[in-house]
């Protein structure tokens, strides 16, 4: 396990890598921009180059960082709350529930992708799916089995809702449901950023108490703490993080599973440093993937 100094050096190295990836994301794309480095160095302009780099590429990069951060933190919280290394919002049904909630709101013309009403509907769907999965499972193995079944069912329902919806932008919605940054802009970033950052920070303060769950529910109760309440609050944080992410870019798998495992391998299982590392590594992984 790394010491504090080694963790800080690793964190700094990853942040530098993310900075390099951010510059690369601004510079690379299907459209060539005359005077690209001048446009990047002077973001306040009104040319077509400024629109391409700062109006299209920049919101996409910020969205990738925020969603990666949200999924990394959600995955770490899910694995800690369930004491299962396989727990992932995409596996335990949370992401699929968020997709159903968002799809219903979108198809019913309640709001557009990435807006507050769709995010709220996605959070409700994510929380309901998590509660259903957790209430039906009696152990970590059952949690994965029930979660996969719940996720498969809700994914099918989400696809059915989108397919029967009579909307002219159905093709764009279908791409969104599979996970896409194509519909992102600064308006969606304004919805995503406060929800992700506030929830991640509050979850970080709360996560220290979740270290007790490794002792088992009986030992936690002997300490005068309700383990079910700990998990319920954790699932609330997970649902908010996954819900706002899904409402913005659709369902993206694997990041929430991989980021905590990579972080745990590098710096250890303690929840507070684990959440910080998972947020940074999740953001970097998703930006690199995009």
Secondary structure, DSSP 8 states (H G I E B T S, - for coil): ---HHHHHHHHHHHHHHHHHHHHHHHH-SSS--TTHHHHHH-----SHHHIIIIIIIHHHHHHHHHHHHHHHHHHHHHHHHHT-TT--TTTTTHHHHHHHHHHHHHHTTS--TTSHHHHHHHHHHHHHHHHHHHHH--SHHHHHHHHHHHHHHHHHHHHHHHHH---TTHHHHHHHHT--STT--HHHHHHHHHHHHHHHHHHHHHHHHHGGGGG-HHHHHHTT--HHHHHHHHHHHHHHHHHHHHHHH----SHHHHHHHHHHHHH-S-HHHHHHHHHHHHHHHHHHH-
